[in-house]
């Protein structure tokens, strides 16, 4: 199975970590934003990362299965291999899991993306980032998002059902990008959040990808 994109994307990283937790073998095919590679565009018609392909040669189907969007990809993985269960079946737990993924994908990641694009991606693309946008996101938009998580993280250290779920993988993934920006969680203000992020990102499903990202960014600096 192939995931198209870069693990520097929190959405790609989430899908990769989900597959790893499921012990599913996937290959990351490096793909840059705006790629016109026909293979990638077949999987992701609008050029959004990640794209995904499950080859017919693996499944015995008449053709490859292609889909894009990290939420769709992890739903496919969950249906393909129900255990270990990462999307709860109990109605309230499932709803909360989907909420946290939505929070991560549409609120937390875009906020971090304003910083990551303008401070790192723009430079990699040879463009001039807008530091004013990045600074506003860091100083004004991000703190309330941290405070929300500090309030809702249970004592167990997992967001739903006191165990690892998609909620944790989705929420933790954008924090890797913040680390690349040296934007840290202040332990004095958000001690639960800091410990939570450290624990989830240290999992074997995340750590090797983050190490590769650090090496890439150092080389590109």
Secondary structure in CASP SS format (residue, H / E / C, confidence):
PFRMAT SS
TARGET T0000
AUTHOR 0000-0000-0000
METHOD secondary structure of the structure
MODEL  1
X C 1.00
X E 1.00
X E 1.00
X E 1.00
X E 1.00
X C 1.00
X C 1.00
X C 1.00
X C 1.00
X H 1.00
X H 1.00
X H 1.00
X H 1.00
X H 1.00
X H 1.00
X H 1.00
X H 1.00
X H 1.00
X H 1.00
X H 1.00
X H 1.00
X C 1.00
X C 1.00
X C 1.00
X C 1.00
X C 1.00
X E 1.00
X E 1.00
X E 1.00
X E 1.00
X C 1.00
X C 1.00
X C 1.00
X C 1.00
X C 1.00
X C 1.00
X C 1.00
X H 1.00
X H 1.00
X H 1.00
X H 1.00
X H 1.00
X H 1.00
X C 1.00
X C 1.00
X C 1.00
X C 1.00
X C 1.00
X C 1.00
X C 1.00
X E 1.00
X E 1.00
X E 1.00
X E 1.00
X C 1.00
X H 1.00
X H 1.00
X H 1.00
X H 1.00
X C 1.00
X C 1.00
X C 1.00
X C 1.00
X C 1.00
X E 1.00
X E 1.00
X E 1.00
X E 1.00
X C 1.00
X H 1.00
X H 1.00
X H 1.00
X H 1.00
X H 1.00
X H 1.00
X H 1.00
X H 1.00
X H 1.00
X H 1.00
X H 1.00
X C 1.00
X C 1.00
X C 1.00
X C 1.00
X C 1.00
X C 1.00
X C 1.00
X C 1.00
X C 1.00
X C 1.00
X H 1.00
X H 1.00
X H 1.00
X H 1.00
X H 1.00
X H 1.00
X H 1.00
X H 1.00
X H 1.00
X H 1.00
X H 1.00
X H 1.00
X H 1.00
X H 1.00
X H 1.00
X H 1.00
X H 1.00
X H 1.00
X H 1.00
X H 1.00
X H 1.00
X H 1.00
X H 1.00
X H 1.00
X H 1.00
X H 1.00
X H 1.00
X H 1.00
X H 1.00
X H 1.00
X H 1.00
X H 1.00
X H 1.00
X H 1.00
X C 1.00
X C 1.00
X C 1.00
X C 1.00
X C 1.00
X C 1.00
X H 1.00
X H 1.00
X H 1.00
X H 1.00
X H 1.00
X H 1.00
X H 1.00
X H 1.00
X H 1.00
X H 1.00
X H 1.00
X H 1.00
X H 1.00
X H 1.00
X H 1.00
X H 1.00
X H 1.00
X H 1.00
X H 1.00
X H 1.00
X H 1.00
X H 1.00
X C 1.00
X C 1.00
X C 1.00
X C 1.00
X C 1.00
X C 1.00
X C 1.00
X E 1.00
X C 1.00
X C 1.00
X E 1.00
X C 1.00
X C 1.00
X H 1.00
X H 1.00
X H 1.00
X H 1.00
X H 1.00
X H 1.00
X H 1.00
X H 1.00
X H 1.00
X H 1.00
X H 1.00
X H 1.00
X H 1.00
X H 1.00
X H 1.00
X C 1.00
X C 1.00
X C 1.00
X C 1.00
X C 1.00
X C 1.00
X C 1.00
X C 1.00
X C 1.00
X C 1.00
X H 1.00
X H 1.00
X H 1.00
X H 1.00
X H 1.00
X H 1.00
X H 1.00
X H 1.00
X H 1.00
X H 1.00
X H 1.00
X C 1.00
X C 1.00
X H 1.00
X H 1.00
X H 1.00
X H 1.00
X H 1.00
X H 1.00
X H 1.00
X H 1.00
X H 1.00
X H 1.00
X H 1.00
X H 1.00
X H 1.00
X H 1.00
X H 1.00
X H 1.00
X H 1.00
X C 1.00
END
